[in-house]
Amino acid sequence: MGAPEALAAERLVRDVHPAEISLPDGRVLKDVRVFITSHRMIAYATVGGRIERALEVELEQPCTVPANRGSLQGSLEVRLADGSTAWVNRGRGCGCHSPLKALGAPVSWTGN
């Protein structure tokens, strides 16, 4: 027997750029690109002209953030593995001149 669907390959469920993340410790990450997968949230920022990973955290439960390829409307609640909550919001502008715009996702939408 194969693994249940929830334990299948990690897949992308959200891609928000530009984005802001409000973290439980009070920090706010601005001007980031956020990828939320079935298992984790990863944010990238541009630092000194280079793309760097600004955050990578596990979700409290796999597959708890609903998949949606559309633009983010309002805030997205993301429950983290430590039981806390982060909030993802759409950032200002379009991000057109940011190198993050061309950044590839860490996993595919289909999990293949």
C-alpha positions as CSV (number, residue, x, y, z in Angstrom):
1,M,0.0,0.0,0.0
2,G,1.2,3.5,-0.8
3,A,1.4,6.5,1.5
4,P,-1.8,8.5,2.1
5,E,-2.3,11.6,-0.1
6,A,-1.3,14.0,2.7
7,L,2.1,12.3,2.9
8,A,2.7,12.5,-0.8
9,A,5.3,14.6,-2.4
10,E,5.6,18.2,-1.2
11,R,3.8,20.6,-3.5
12,L,3.4,24.4,-3.8
13,V,0.2,25.8,-2.5
14,R,0.9,29.6,-2.5
15,D,3.3,32.0,-4.2
16,V,3.1,35.6,-3.0
17,H,5.2,38.4,-4.4
18,P,5.7,41.0,-3.2
19,A,4.8,40.0,0.3
20,E,5.1,40.9,3.9
21,I,5.2,38.4,6.7
22,S,4.3,39.2,10.3
23,L,6.1,36.7,12.6
24,P,5.0,35.7,16.1
25,D,8.2,37.2,17.6
26,G,7.1,40.7,16.3
27,R,9.4,40.8,13.3
28,V,8.0,41.9,10.0
29,L,9.7,40.7,6.8
30,K,9.0,43.1,3.9
31,D,9.7,43.0,0.2
32,V,10.0,39.2,0.2
33,R,8.7,36.5,-2.0
34,V,6.9,33.8,-0.1
35,F,6.4,30.2,-1.2
36,I,4.1,28.1,0.9
37,T,4.2,24.4,0.2
38,S,2.2,21.6,1.6
39,H,4.8,21.3,4.4
40,R,6.6,24.6,4.9
41,M,6.9,28.4,4.3
42,I,10.0,29.8,2.7
43,A,10.7,33.5,2.1
44,Y,13.4,35.0,0.0
45,A,14.7,38.6,0.1
46,T,17.1,40.6,-2.0
47,V,20.2,41.6,0.1
48,G,22.9,43.7,-1.5
49,G,21.7,42.7,-5.0
50,R,21.7,38.9,-4.1
51,I,18.8,36.7,-3.4
52,E,18.9,35.1,0.1
53,R,16.6,32.9,2.0
54,A,15.1,35.0,4.8
55,L,13.0,32.4,6.4
56,E,12.2,28.7,6.3
57,V,9.7,27.2,8.8
58,E,7.7,24.0,9.0
59,L,3.9,24.2,9.0
60,E,2.0,22.9,12.1
61,Q,0.3,20.2,10.0
62,P,0.9,19.3,6.4
63,C,-1.6,20.5,3.8
64,T,-3.3,23.0,6.1
65,V,-2.9,26.1,3.8
66,P,-5.3,25.8,0.9
67,A,-3.8,25.9,-2.6
68,N,-4.6,28.9,-4.6
69,R,-2.8,30.3,-7.6
70,G,-4.6,33.6,-7.6
71,S,-3.6,36.9,-6.0
72,L,-3.7,37.0,-2.2
73,Q,-6.7,39.0,-1.0
74,G,-6.4,40.0,2.7
75,S,-4.2,38.1,5.1
76,L,-3.2,34.5,5.1
77,E,-2.9,32.8,8.4
78,V,-0.1,30.2,8.6
79,R,0.1,28.0,11.6
80,L,3.7,27.0,12.4
81,A,5.2,23.8,13.8
82,D,5.9,25.5,17.2
83,G,2.1,26.3,17.5
84,S,2.5,30.0,16.8
85,T,0.9,31.9,13.9
86,A,2.5,33.9,11.1
87,W,0.5,36.2,8.8
88,V,1.3,36.7,5.1
89,N,0.0,39.8,3.4
90,R,0.4,41.2,-0.1
91,G,3.3,43.7,-0.2
92,R,3.3,47.1,-1.8
93,G,3.8,47.5,-5.5
94,C,4.1,44.9,-8.2
95,G,7.7,43.6,-7.7
96,C,8.4,44.0,-11.4
97,H,11.9,45.3,-10.9
98,S,12.9,42.8,-8.3
99,P,15.2,39.9,-9.1
100,L,12.8,37.8,-6.9
101,K,10.2,38.0,-9.7
102,A,12.3,35.5,-11.8
103,L,13.0,33.2,-8.8
104,G,11.8,29.6,-9.4
105,A,9.6,27.9,-6.8
106,P,11.3,25.3,-4.6
107,V,8.7,22.6,-5.6
108,S,6.1,22.4,-8.3
109,W,2.3,23.0,-7.9
110,T,1.6,19.3,-8.6
111,G,4.2,17.8,-6.4
112,N,5.8,15.9,-9.3
